[in-house]
Amino acid sequence: MGKTGTDCKTFGFSRRKYGSELLIDLIRLESLEKYNRKTPRHFLSFYDITLIQEGAGKFALDDIDFPVETNQLYFTAPAQVREWKVAESPRGLVLIFEEEFLCSFFSDPLFVRNLSFFRNKLAPPQLKLSDEQGRYLTNLLLQIEREIEASKETHLLRALLYQALAWLNNVYRSAYQLPQKPQNPRVTRFFELVENHYCAEHVTSFYAEELCITSGYLNELVKSETGVSAKQYIINRLITEARKLLQFSELPVSEIAWKLGFEDSSYFVRLFRNETGVSPLAFRKSKMP
């Protein structure tokens, strides 16, 4: 576990708990109360799916609040800002896993990243299940828990994890009426390139050249998948990181601008204000306790 800011930590997957190959776990949410109470705002280095069985309050993901109630699901991808806003710990089941646990054994290495509920631009990272759906998922998660406690058979656990993720993908897509067509591979590759280069490369032409297509065509592809242009997608990624650094670090605005690849900090300030409606300093002040 490493510290990322003055009051926000990153929780990493414990590879010593079961060994370096068993990168999956099923945790009772109430058992995490001491960690969530000590550091209610935090990041994860792994994927997390939390099913609420009983509780009240709010759970925030990237500054957006979602209700804590029975059969509520939250989907967290690595490096997203999380915060529990509850008077007491809810009861629930938490499925966590590392991407490599599945993808290094599948012919589709992008299976996890192509799931609809992790970082979807068209729908929120939460889902309200029906009672019947809640019972189905609970039984599946408990089966994973029993297998971890018993034999820890990695192939069976991969199959159970795949079953849970595939089922949730269908339920999520149906709930939000998402198109059934698979994501364009060029768009998937664009997302990966942005994650790797957004601090250094701000212009659409760089990504279009990497994909061997025109900037105009790239804009069309990205807009059809996300509802925004490729340029706006890059800007959104920069603003998300800027908000995180402003809220969870003490770096001056000029240094944050430099870290995000802006040679002119005044341009960064103008861009941030245009995208959020407030200056970086005003945003930081609004997030102070």
N, C-alpha and C positions, 0 to 999 in steps of 0.2 A: 504494500500500500504506500503510495507516494503522495506528497503534498503538492497541490497545484496552485494554491493561492493562500490568502491569509486565513480563510475559514472554509475552504472547499477542497476536499481530498478526492483522489482517485482510488477506488477499490479494485484490486486486481484479483484474478482467479487464483485460488490457492492450489498450486500444482503438487503440494506436499500432502494434501489431505488423502487423496486416493492413489497418487502416483501421476507421473507426467503424461500418461496416455488417456486417463479417464477425465476428460475435460467437460464434464457435465455434472450437475448436482441439482437436487430438489431440496429446497430449504423451506422451513416453516417461517412465514413472515414475522410472527411474534417473537421468534428467537433472535431476530435482528434488531430488537428494540433498542438495546444499549448503543448500537452503532448508529442507528437512525436518529436517536435522541442526541447523541454527542455531535454528529455531523449530519444534520438533516439535509443540507445541501451537499451534493457530491457528484462525482462522475464514476462511471464503470468502464473497465477495459474490456468487458465481455458483453454478450447479449443476455438480456433479461426479459422474461415474460412473467408478470405478476398477476395472479388471480385473487381478488378479494373475496373472502368468505363472509366476513362480518367486520363492520367498522364505520367510522364517520370522519368527516373532514375533507381535506383536499390533498391531491398529489400533483405537483408541478413538474412538467417536462419542458425544458427550454422556455421557461417563463410563462407557460400556459397551464392554467389550473384545470384539473379534472376531478370529478367527485369520487370520494371513497365510499363505496356501497357494495352490497352483495352482488356477485357475478360481474363485477367490473374488472376489465383486463387492461393492463398497460404494457406497451412494447417499448423497450429501451435498447438502443444501439450504442456501441462504444462512444464515449466522449460527449454524450448528451448530458446537459445539466439537469439533475434531479433534485427534488426537495419534497420532503414529507411535511405537511402542515396539519398535524393531527394532535389532539390532546392526549390520546393514548394509542398504543400500537394496534393496528387492525390485525385480524386473523386472516391468514391466507396462505397460498402456495406460490413459491417462487422457483421457476425453472430457469437455470442459468447454464450457459454453455459457451465454449470458444468456437469460432468459425471453423477452425482447422479440424475439430472433432468430426465434423461431417464432410467438409469439402475436400479434404485430402484423400478421401476414400471414394468419392463420387466422380463420375465422368463429367459432371457439371460443376466446375469449381466456383461458379457464381450463384449457386442455389440459394444460399442464405441472403445474399445481397439483392436477389431478385424477388424475395418475398414481399408481398404488398404492404405489410404493416410496419416494416422498419424504414423510417425516414421517407415516408410517402408524401409527395408534395400535394396530392389531391385529397387526402383524408387524414384525420388525426391519429396519433399513436395510441388510441384507446378504443375499446369495444365493450358494449354492454351485451352480455349473453342472456339468452332466455334461461329459465330454470332447467329445461331439458338439456340445452347446450352446456350449462354450467355443470350438471351432473356428469355428462359425457367427458368433459375435459378434466374434471376432478378425478374421475376413475382412471383416466389415462395417466395423469400426473402421479397418482398414488401407485400405479403400476411401475412407473419409472423409479419412484422412491423405494419400492420393495425390491426391485432388481438391483439398485445401488447398494442397499443394505445386505442383500443376500449374496449373489454370485459375482456382481460387478462385471458381467459379460459384455464386453464393449460392442460386439456386433449386434446383440439384441438391443442394447441401449441406443445404438445409432438408428436401428429400425424403429424403435418407439419414439425417438426424437423426431425422425423424419415423418412418422405418422401424425404426431402432434402438430408439427409445423405445416404440413400439407393440409390437414383438416382446418387449422386456423386460417390459412391462406384463403381457402374456399369460403369460409364463413365471413371473413373480413371483406372480401371482394363483393360478396352478395349483399352484405349489410350496407356498404357504401356505393353499391351499383357501379363498381369499377369495370372498365372494359376487360373482356376476357383475353384479348390478344396479348401474346407475350411481348415483353419490352424489346424494342429494337436494339440489337447488339451494339450498334454505333452509339446509341444513347447511354447504354450501360457502360461502354468504354469511356464516353465523355464524363460520366459521373466519377469514374475512377481517376481519370486524368485531373479533374478539378480537385479532388481530394489530395492528390499528390503535388499539385502545382499552383493552387489558387493564391498562395502568398507571393509567388514570383511572377506568375503570368495572369494578367487581368483582362487580356483582349481575346475576343472570340477567334481571331485568325490563328492564334497559336494552336488552339484545340482542333480547329478545322484542318490545319496542315497535318497535325498528328494523325487525324482520321482519314486524310487524303480525300476530303470533300470541301466544297465551298462554304464560306461563312453563312451565306444565305440558306443553303440546304441544311446546315447544322442547326440554325435557328428554327427552321420548320420542324425538324425532327424533335428537338427538345421541347418546343411549344406544344406539339401534339401529345407529348407524354406528360408534361408537367404544367402546362397552362402559361408558362412564361418563356421568354426568349433565352437563348444560351447566355447572352450578356447579362440578363437579369439574374439568371441562375448563379452565375459567378459572383455578382454583386451580393446576392442573398447569402451566399456562403461566407463572403468576407464580413458582412454585417453580423452574421451569427457569431463568428469568431471574435469580432470586435466587442460585441455585447458580453461575451464570456470573459474576455480579458479585462474589460472595464469593471465588471461585477466581482470577479474573483481574484484579481491581482491589484497591486498598488503601483503598477507601471504608469508613468506619465503618458498623457495622450500622444505626445510626440514619439515616444518609444513604441507604443502600440502601433502607430501609423507605420513606423519603420519595420516592425516585425511583420506587418501585413503587406509589405512591398510598396508602400507609398513614399516616394521621395519627398513629396510636398505634404507636410502634415495639415496645412490649411485646406488642401483639396480633400483629404480624408475627412476633416471636420465637416466640410460642406456636403460631402456624399453621405455621411452618417446622418446629418440633420435632414437631408432630403428624403432619406429612406425611413427614418424613424420619427421625424417631427421634433426631435430635441437634439441638443448638442451632446457630444460625448460626456462632457463634465456634468451636464444636467442629468443625463441618464445614470451616471455613476452615483450622483447624489441621491437620486430617487430610489436606489437600491440599497442605500445604507440603512442599517438597523436603527 
